[in-house]
């Protein structure tokens, strides 16, 4: 009986350590990839400015939502709980694009390099897949704590990302659930 009790307590300690390491790794990946995605927005804005395209692109947003809900499903997330987060993510991206455009109007940059939009969109799609995987991995051990949300907020440091953008992202993130 003593051996069995010792075995169970060891197993419990190992699972707690494993859950803690999964949590820290997936939170670190999530903050990193969220920043990576937001750092791509000036490239999108530059391309759209050069080619006189609007920031708002509803057909493209539909494509992104469809791809992200598929990524969510593939990652074991409830797709319907992901849509508000994807909308918040795209709104934050558009806000950064608008801020970049406003800054460029105020201080024109004659030779700002412009990245091909297809390449940038491919990078965004890759970050989106990583975002869904990181969220899924984190939710395997339970919902986000207030401390984790505060830490994520402090780690989102992409230029042009406002406090309101961060709050909207985190509120939507807190509602994402794993599929049953």
Secondary structure as a PSIPRED ss2 file (coil, helix, strand):
# PSIPRED VFORMAT (PSIPRED V4.0)

   1 X C   1.000  0.000  0.000
   2 X H   0.000  1.000  0.000
   3 X H   0.000  1.000  0.000
   4 X H   0.000  1.000  0.000
   5 X H   0.000  1.000  0.000
   6 X H   0.000  1.000  0.000
   7 X H   0.000  1.000  0.000
   8 X H   0.000  1.000  0.000
   9 X H   0.000  1.000  0.000
  10 X H   0.000  1.000  0.000
  11 X H   0.000  1.000  0.000
  12 X H   0.000  1.000  0.000
  13 X H   0.000  1.000  0.000
  14 X H   0.000  1.000  0.000
  15 X H   0.000  1.000  0.000
  16 X H   0.000  1.000  0.000
  17 X H   0.000  1.000  0.000
  18 X H   0.000  1.000  0.000
  19 X H   0.000  1.000  0.000
  20 X H   0.000  1.000  0.000
  21 X H   0.000  1.000  0.000
  22 X H   0.000  1.000  0.000
  23 X H   0.000  1.000  0.000
  24 X H   0.000  1.000  0.000
  25 X H   0.000  1.000  0.000
  26 X H   0.000  1.000  0.000
  27 X H   0.000  1.000  0.000
  28 X H   0.000  1.000  0.000
  29 X H   0.000  1.000  0.000
  30 X H   0.000  1.000  0.000
  31 X H   0.000  1.000  0.000
  32 X H   0.000  1.000  0.000
  33 X H   0.000  1.000  0.000
  34 X H   0.000  1.000  0.000
  35 X H   0.000  1.000  0.000
  36 X H   0.000  1.000  0.000
  37 X H   0.000  1.000  0.000
  38 X H   0.000  1.000  0.000
  39 X H   0.000  1.000  0.000
  40 X C   1.000  0.000  0.000
  41 X H   0.000  1.000  0.000
  42 X H   0.000  1.000  0.000
  43 X H   0.000  1.000  0.000
  44 X H   0.000  1.000  0.000
  45 X H   0.000  1.000  0.000
  46 X H   0.000  1.000  0.000
  47 X H   0.000  1.000  0.000
  48 X H   0.000  1.000  0.000
  49 X H   0.000  1.000  0.000
  50 X H   0.000  1.000  0.000
  51 X C   1.000  0.000  0.000
  52 X C   1.000  0.000  0.000
  53 X C   1.000  0.000  0.000
  54 X C   1.000  0.000  0.000
  55 X C   1.000  0.000  0.000
  56 X C   1.000  0.000  0.000
  57 X C   1.000  0.000  0.000
  58 X H   0.000  1.000  0.000
  59 X H   0.000  1.000  0.000
  60 X H   0.000  1.000  0.000
  61 X H   0.000  1.000  0.000
  62 X H   0.000  1.000  0.000
  63 X H   0.000  1.000  0.000
  64 X H   0.000  1.000  0.000
  65 X H   0.000  1.000  0.000
  66 X H   0.000  1.000  0.000
  67 X H   0.000  1.000  0.000
  68 X H   0.000  1.000  0.000
  69 X H   0.000  1.000  0.000
  70 X H   0.000  1.000  0.000
  71 X H   0.000  1.000  0.000
  72 X H   0.000  1.000  0.000
  73 X H   0.000  1.000  0.000
  74 X H   0.000  1.000  0.000
  75 X C   1.000  0.000  0.000
  76 X C   1.000  0.000  0.000
  77 X E   0.000  0.000  1.000
  78 X C   1.000  0.000  0.000
  79 X H   0.000  1.000  0.000
  80 X H   0.000  1.000  0.000
  81 X H   0.000  1.000  0.000
  82 X H   0.000  1.000  0.000
  83 X H   0.000  1.000  0.000
  84 X H   0.000  1.000  0.000
  85 X H   0.000  1.000  0.000
  86 X H   0.000  1.000  0.000
  87 X H   0.000  1.000  0.000
  88 X H   0.000  1.000  0.000
  89 X H   0.000  1.000  0.000
  90 X H   0.000  1.000  0.000
  91 X H   0.000  1.000  0.000
  92 X H   0.000  1.000  0.000
  93 X H   0.000  1.000  0.000
  94 X H   0.000  1.000  0.000
  95 X H   0.000  1.000  0.000
  96 X H   0.000  1.000  0.000
  97 X H   0.000  1.000  0.000
  98 X H   0.000  1.000  0.000
  99 X H   0.000  1.000  0.000
 100 X H   0.000  1.000  0.000
 101 X H   0.000  1.000  0.000
 102 X H   0.000  1.000  0.000
 103 X H   0.000  1.000  0.000
 104 X H   0.000  1.000  0.000
 105 X H   0.000  1.000  0.000
 106 X H   0.000  1.000  0.000
 107 X C   1.000  0.000  0.000
 108 X C   1.000  0.000  0.000
 109 X C   1.000  0.000  0.000
 110 X C   1.000  0.000  0.000
 111 X C   1.000  0.000  0.000
 112 X C   1.000  0.000  0.000
 113 X C   1.000  0.000  0.000
 114 X C   1.000  0.000  0.000
 115 X C   1.000  0.000  0.000
 116 X C   1.000  0.000  0.000
 117 X H   0.000  1.000  0.000
 118 X H   0.000  1.000  0.000
 119 X H   0.000  1.000  0.000
 120 X H   0.000  1.000  0.000
 121 X H   0.000  1.000  0.000
 122 X H   0.000  1.000  0.000
 123 X H   0.000  1.000  0.000
 124 X H   0.000  1.000  0.000
 125 X H   0.000  1.000  0.000
 126 X H   0.000  1.000  0.000
 127 X H   0.000  1.000  0.000
 128 X H   0.000  1.000  0.000
 129 X H   0.000  1.000  0.000
 130 X H   0.000  1.000  0.000
 131 X H   0.000  1.000  0.000
 132 X H   0.000  1.000  0.000
 133 X H   0.000  1.000  0.000
 134 X H   0.000  1.000  0.000
 135 X H   0.000  1.000  0.000
 136 X H   0.000  1.000  0.000
 137 X H   0.000  1.000  0.000
 138 X H   0.000  1.000  0.000
 139 X H   0.000  1.000  0.000
 140 X C   1.000  0.000  0.000
 141 X C   1.000  0.000  0.000
 142 X C   1.000  0.000  0.000
 143 X C   1.000  0.000  0.000
 144 X C   1.000  0.000  0.000
 145 X C   1.000  0.000  0.000
 146 X H   0.000  1.000  0.000
 147 X H   0.000  1.000  0.000
 148 X H   0.000  1.000  0.000
 149 X H   0.000  1.000  0.000
 150 X H   0.000  1.000  0.000
 151 X H   0.000  1.000  0.000
 152 X H   0.000  1.000  0.000
 153 X H   0.000  1.000  0.000
 154 X H   0.000  1.000  0.000
 155 X H   0.000  1.000  0.000
 156 X C   1.000  0.000  0.000
 157 X C   1.000  0.000  0.000
 158 X C   1.000  0.000  0.000
 159 X C   1.000  0.000  0.000
 160 X C   1.000  0.000  0.000
 161 X C   1.000  0.000  0.000
 162 X C   1.000  0.000  0.000
 163 X H   0.000  1.000  0.000
 164 X H   0.000  1.000  0.000
 165 X H   0.000  1.000  0.000
 166 X H   0.000  1.000  0.000
 167 X H   0.000  1.000  0.000
 168 X H   0.000  1.000  0.000
 169 X H   0.000  1.000  0.000
 170 X H   0.000  1.000  0.000
 171 X H   0.000  1.000  0.000
 172 X H   0.000  1.000  0.000
 173 X H   0.000  1.000  0.000
 174 X H   0.000  1.000  0.000
 175 X C   1.000  0.000  0.000
 176 X C   1.000  0.000  0.000
 177 X C   1.000  0.000  0.000
 178 X E   0.000  0.000  1.000
 179 X C   1.000  0.000  0.000
 180 X C   1.000  0.000  0.000
